[in-house]
Amino acid sequence: SPAGLQNDHKALMKQVEEALHQLHAREKEKHAKDEAEALAEAMSQNQSLPQAFAKVNAVTPGSPASISGLQVDDEIVEFGSVNVNNFQNLQNIATVVQHSEGRPLSVTVIRSGKKVHVGLTPKRWAGKGLLGCNILPLQR
């Protein structure tokens, strides 16, 4: 029936209108989010950075650590599940590394005053160990 078609058309227009509304709302939200993020970024620069518990003091070229973008003097804030609250000694890191062979580990470091995320996949390579970097515990 023609009435049915008209209702379909109305419903369709309503859908289109709602979609447009959502689109605009999302754009607005996104803009607000960008601003909020920019603000948070600016704030975090002045804020105290998270506590690092260890520091990278050597990275072998061509090693998994090197390929992941880890750099000498990176201060480690999180290494997989290890962070400043549960870190006791380097054995903690060794254990995480052994359990994560072939799987990417989420590593957070502080590099020149900024937080940097690195995806590090421990794996067998030409050198020794699964990472090819040397980590020193930071003295508290």
Residue, then its C-alpha position, 0 to 999 in steps of 0.5 A: s500500500p502507498a501508506g506503507l511506502q510513505n512510512d518506510h520513507k519517513a523511517l528512512m529519513k529519520q534514520v538518515e537524520e539520526a546518523l547525521h546527528q551522531l556523526h556531528a556529535r562524534e565530530k564534536e566529541k572527537h574535537a573535545k577529545d583531541e583538546a582534552e588529550a592535548l591538555a593532558e599531554a601538556m599537563s603530563q609534561n609538567q607532571s611527575l613521570p611514573q617511577a622507573f625500576a630499571k634502566v637499559n644500559a646496552v642494546t645489541p644491534g640486530s637483537p629483538a630489543s634493538i628491533s623493537g626500538l628499545q634504546v640505551d638509557d631508556e628507563i623501564v616503567e613497565f615490563g609486561s606485568v612487572n612494574v615498580n610496585n612488584f619488581q624485586n630483582l631482574q629475575n622478575i624480568a627474566t621470568v616474564v621474558q621466558h614466559s613470553e617467548g615469541r609473544p609481544l610484551s608491552v614495555t613502557v619506558i621513559r625516554s628523554g622525559k617522555k613516556v614511550h611504549v615499545g612492543l618487545t617480542p622475546k625470541r631466539w636470535a643469533g646472540k645470547g638470551l631472548l632480548g639482546c639488551n642489558i638491564l640494570p635495576l635502578q637503585r632506590 
